[in-house]
Amino acid sequence: MNAKSFATIDGNEAAARVAYQLNEVIALFPITPASPMGESADAWAATGKKNLWGTVPAIVEMQSEGGAAGAIHGALQTGALSTTFTASQGLLLMIPNLYKIAGELTPFVLHVPARSIAAEALSIFGDHSDVMAARATGFAMLSAASVQEAQDFSLIAHAATLESRIPFLFFFDGFRTSHEIAKIEIVTADIMRAMIKEEWVQAHRSRALSPDHPVIRGTAQNPDVFFQAREAANRFYQACPSIVQQAMDRFAELTGRQYHLFDYHGTPDAERVIVIMGSGAEAAEETADFLNQQNEKVGVLKVRLYRPFDSRIEPKSRVAPVSLSTWIVPMLYKKPDELTSGLSVAGTVYHRRSLIPE
């Protein structure tokens, strides 16, 4: 394990530090609360700070988030390691390119400090309505609940996307995490090198568009061919949760901080379990500890990998005890949804309960 170093920074800088080190092209357009990530990257590049591969990343400010997404898509097609930062309406403008990036199975991490989408009015409330609007794009979705996790999960997402070829939307709560200042343990360059295998980077570069090895990409296909290609991508998504967990396990070996796709905190025989995602998990954990000291039986299940949602939960994942004694399972996430509520989680819970003998 490497010598530990600490810094007092906010969530945006924690994520941006990793993103800067692991990418060569950063195209962006500022939007609250993601702007500080772009500002930090621009400042580092202006002073000649180099990334993990000894080059200064190209920082390009476009005229809109749609332009930033298009620039990133193009950079990825050249084999460059690329990223961007956005939130709210900016994420919505990127969605057409996100479908293409995911459909082409291109490694990429999109950093999002989540923020509400304008409805009857614009708001800078840090809910999850923007990232929830991107659920259908084909991006994996990884959620951090603290400043420490904002840094750690950015690295884990970069490792997982390169290995799995599934692009990642990595998000944390806008303002509540993005602007929270906390003392965290810094991941060093040696840890990053240990997490990112060179063969993954070379495989990404080998798929670049080049006249030296021409391929056809971006065509129009009839339905029979198109859906064969869509079905062929399923195996990449099925493998993704295991790859993320393996990346978390490697990270634990290097840092001592162990994460799982789902982390449970509470009593083993909980009667009430909260399922939560985002910064509220820390307060929920402290509340569970207090209530259990008062002879309650409660627990908190923190969702880390939201998409692909893995219902094949292994015991080692420290998942909440879903038994006949667990009778209240509220799902808490920061997105008002008028049409449905918690179907992914509820389906998994009811499936697991059906496997328990009476």
Secondary structure, DSSP 4 states (H G I P E B T S, - for coil): -PPP-EEEEEHHHHHHHHHHHT-SEEEE---TTTHHHHHHHHHHHHTT---TTSSPPEEEE-SSHHHHHHHHHHHHHTT--EEEE--HHHHHHHHHHHHHHHHTT---EEEEEE-PPPSSS------SHHHHTTGGGS-EEEE--SHHHHHHHHHHHHHHHHHH---EEEEEETTTTTS-EEEEEPPPHHHHHHHS-HHHHHHHHHTS--TTS----S----HHHHHHHHHHTHHHHHHHHHHHHHHHHHHHHHHS----SEEEEE-TT-SEEEEE-STHHHHHHHHHHHHHHTT--EEEEEE-EEES------GGG-----STT--B--EE-S---SS---HHHHHHHHHHHHTS--
